Amino acid sequence: MTAQGREDVTPSDAVGRTPAESRPGQDVFRKTVYVVHSRPTKQLTLVQKKLANAWLKHAVTFTPDQDGWWEIPIGLLREEINFPSTNTQYLKEAARALVQIAFEWDLLAPENKRIGWQTQVLFPAIAIVHGCIRFKISTDIYKELHRPEIYALIDMSIVRRLNSVAAMCIWEFCVRFENIGHTPSMPWQQFRDVVLGEQGEKKTLEQYKFMKLRVLSKAIKEINECSDHEIALVEKTAGRRVAAIHFTVRRKNTGVPEGELAAQKAVARMIQLGLPRTEARRLASSHPLRALNGALEYTERRLADPSQPKIEQSAAYFRKALEQGYGAPVDMAETATAPGNNGKRKAERQFDIDEAFSQYRREQARDYFAQLEDDEKKELLRRYNEQQEHDRLRVKSRQTKIAETAFMNWLAKDTWGASSAEDKLKFSVELLARKQ
């Protein structure tokens, strides 16, 4: 029997053929921020929100047929969204209704930085044939969907657990800002309209106390009980009234061993450099973690150094660094025990004058930056960020070590020019004099 005649098929049987990449033990997909921060012209039901996520995941995982259609057996779709009812007609009607709903995209972005369209139907066509649901996705949104620059990682296992529209909306909103640790603050009325959308009882949500009691508190409780995240509501008051709100968000301790968490972080760093996820996982399983981290740090330092020629292919540079063992630390267990050291093993580290000089220049730049006025600091940060092609090198509200290092390297060069051999020689003489 063909896939179209069955409802109990596996994902690999569905139209779309080969998955873009396997996700062993995971059921996640990257949902572009354009859709995460969108508002439908008509409020979606819980089933419709789950359907939309299932279809978007399917479109990311599989390729469409030659006419641009994706296809999922209805039985498989019911499992994907945890729809246990045998009322298939209700599921079909919910799917049909999605075709008539347009979305206003990316509402949290400044208007001058939004994508080129404002309102568009996400699923322009749908068909139900031989026990399968077939659908198309708007061409413009599919371009962003397939290779999103900014996205939220949506775990379909959690989508299946959530049982209210408000919890779904707030959870997706919070997951988008997981790495930052908190969502942006916004007036509660804006949060109601942009994130929650129309909840079917608009009049009862005109006062914050009712929205908190009937929507926020229940949704937060559900998210904290059903998902892998813990969120908390933070209120900002103006006098005695709540003026704005935001959420803190953190991932729960899932009991993953520390070594596995470290490997997952290394995989994420490799992906940031441009390696495919499958290759990053393969390298993580075939190389010692210390070698991976050494090559990653070596590559990241090189990318952050403006005095060196620009690296066009950061992924290729990392592969070479890993192959040659660049940046790998000395293994203390393999270092010979010197006589007279009471059996203690000591790893020798060769002094690197270039790195010492770079550190000296960064300290100078850090002191210089601290003395500037706020508007001068903002202008320097603006100029620096505009020149960075790699997102990890940009300075943001939550600054990373690599971004801070890259900025100080840039500031030193921008302020005092490129360092010369004479500069390094003078530094070496002064350093030697201080040690004597």
Residue pairs with C-beta under 8 A, 6 or more apart in sequence:
2 130
3 9
3 13
3 14
3 15
3 71
3 73
3 132
4 71
4 73
4 129
4 130
4 131
4 132
5 130
5 131
6 13
6 73
6 75
6 131
7 73
7 74
7 75
7 76
7 78
7 131
8 73
8 75
8 76
9 73
9 75
9 76
10 76
11 19
11 61
11 76
12 18
12 19
13 73
14 58
14 62
14 70
14 71
14 72
14 73
14 76
15 62
15 64
15 65
15 69
15 70
15 71
15 72
15 132
15 134
16 58
16 59
16 61
16 62
16 63
16 64
16 65
16 70
16 71
17 62
17 63
18 62
18 63
19 61
19 62
20 60
20 61
20 62
20 63
21 276
21 277
21 278
22 278
26 155
27 155
27 156
27 157
28 153
28 154
28 155
28 156
29 56
29 57
29 60
29 61
29 153
29 154
29 156
30 60
30 148
30 151
30 152
30 153
30 154
31 53
31 56
31 148
31 151
31 152
31 153
31 154
31 172
32 141
32 144
32 145
32 148
32 150
32 151
33 106
33 109
33 148
33 150
33 151
33 152
33 176
34 105
34 106
34 115
34 141
34 144
34 148
35 56
35 103
35 105
35 122
35 141
35 145
36 151
36 152
36 172
36 173
36 176
37 105
37 106
37 107
37 108
37 109
37 173
37 176
37 194
38 103
38 104
38 105
38 106
38 107
39 103
39 104
39 107
39 193
39 194
39 197
40 101
40 102
40 103
40 197
41 101
41 102
41 103
41 104
41 119
42 100
42 101
42 198
43 165
43 197
43 198
43 199
43 200
44 52
44 98
44 101
44 165
44 197
45 94
45 165
46 162
46 163
46 164
46 165
46 168
47 81
47 83
47 90
47 91
47 94
48 94
48 95
48 97
48 98
48 101
49 165
49 168
49 169
50 81
50 82
50 83
50 159
50 160
50 168
51 77
51 81
51 91
51 94
51 95
51 98
52 98
52 122
52 123
53 81
53 154
53 156
53 159
54 72
54 77
54 80
54 81
54 156
54 159
55 70
55 72
55 123
55 135
55 137
56 137
56 145
57 80
57 154
57 156
58 70
58 72
59 70
59 137
59 142
59 145
59 146
60 145
60 146
62 70
64 70
64 136
65 71
68 136
69 125
69 127
69 134
69 135
69 136
70 134
70 135
70 136
70 137
71 132
71 133
71 134
72 80
72 132
72 133
73 131
73 132
74 88
74 91
74 92
74 128
74 131
74 132
74 133
75 131
77 83
77 91
77 133
78 84
78 88
78 91
80 156
80 160
81 159
81 160
82 160
82 161
83 91
85 91
92 128
92 133
95 126
95 128
95 133
95 135
96 126
96 128
98 122
98 123
98 126
99 121
99 123
99 124
99 125
99 126
100 121
101 121
101 122
102 119
102 120
102 121
102 122
103 119
103 120
103 121
103 122
104 118
104 119
105 114
105 115
105 117
105 118
105 119
105 120
105 141
106 114
106 115
107 194
108 184
108 194
115 140
115 144
116 140
117 140
120 138
120 140
120 141
121 138
122 137
122 138
122 141
123 135
123 136
123 137
123 138
124 136
124 137
124 138
125 135
125 136
126 133
126 134
126 135
126 136
127 133
127 134
127 135
128 134
137 145
149 391
151 176
152 172
152 175
152 176
152 178
153 175
153 178
154 172
154 175
155 227
155 228
158 171
158 226
158 227
158 228
159 168
161 226
161 227
162 168
162 171
162 222
162 223
162 226
162 227
163 222
163 226
164 218
164 219
164 222
165 199
166 196
166 199
166 215
166 216
166 218
166 219
167 218
167 219
167 222
167 223
167 226
169 195
169 196
169 197
169 219
170 195
170 196
170 216
170 219
170 220
170 223
170 231
170 247
171 223
171 227
171 229
171 231
173 183
173 195
173 247
174 183
174 223
174 229
174 231
174 247
174 249
175 229
175 249
176 183
177 183
177 184
177 249
178 229
178 249
178 250
178 251
179 398
180 397
180 398
181 248
181 249
181 250
181 398
182 234
182 246
182 247
182 248
182 249
183 246
183 247
183 249
184 246
185 234
185 236
185 244
185 245
185 246
186 194
186 244
186 245
186 246
187 243
187 244
188 208
188 211
188 242
188 243
188 244
188 245
191 245
192 205
192 211
196 205
196 215
199 205
199 215
201 214
204 210
204 214
205 211
205 214
205 215
208 241
208 242
212 233
216 233
220 231
220 232
220 233
223 229
223 231
224 230
224 231
228 251
228 252
228 254
229 249
229 250
229 251
229 252
230 249
230 250
230 251
230 252
231 247
231 248
231 249
232 247
232 248
233 245
233 247
234 245
234 246
234 247
234 248
235 242
235 244
235 245
236 242
236 243
236 244
236 245
236 246
237 243
256 264
259 289
262 289
263 284
263 289
266 280
266 284
266 289
266 292
266 293
266 296
267 277
267 280
267 281
267 284
269 296
269 300
270 279
270 280
270 283
270 284
270 292
270 296
270 318
271 277
271 280
272 390
272 391
272 392
273 296
273 299
273 314
273 315
273 318
274 313
274 314
274 315
275 283
275 315
275 318
275 319
283 292
283 322
284 292
287 322
290 328
290 329
290 331
291 322
291 325
291 328
292 322
294 325
294 326
294 327
294 328
294 329
295 318
295 321
295 322
295 325
295 326
295 327
295 328
296 318
296 327
297 327
298 321
298 326
298 327
299 314
299 317
299 318
299 321
299 327
300 392
300 402
301 402
301 405
302 308
302 311
302 317
303 311
303 314
303 390
303 393
303 402
303 406
304 393
304 402
304 405
304 406
304 409
305 358
305 406
305 409
306 406
306 409
306 410
306 413
307 409
307 413
307 418
307 419
311 317
314 390
320 326
321 327
329 347
330 347
330 348
330 349
331 347
332 345
332 346
332 347
333 345
335 345
335 346
335 347
335 348
337 343
337 344
337 345
338 346
353 424
353 427
353 428
354 424
356 427
356 431
357 419
357 423
357 424
357 427
357 428
358 409
360 427
361 408
361 409
361 412
361 416
361 419
362 405
362 408
362 409
362 412
364 412
364 416
365 408
365 409
365 411
365 412
365 415
366 408
368 411
368 415
369 377
369 380
369 408
369 411
372 380
380 411
380 414
381 395
381 407
383 414
384 395
384 407
384 410
384 411
385 394
385 395
387 410
388 394
388 406
392 400
392 402
392 403
393 402
393 403
393 406
394 403
395 403
395 404
395 407
396 403
412 419
413 419
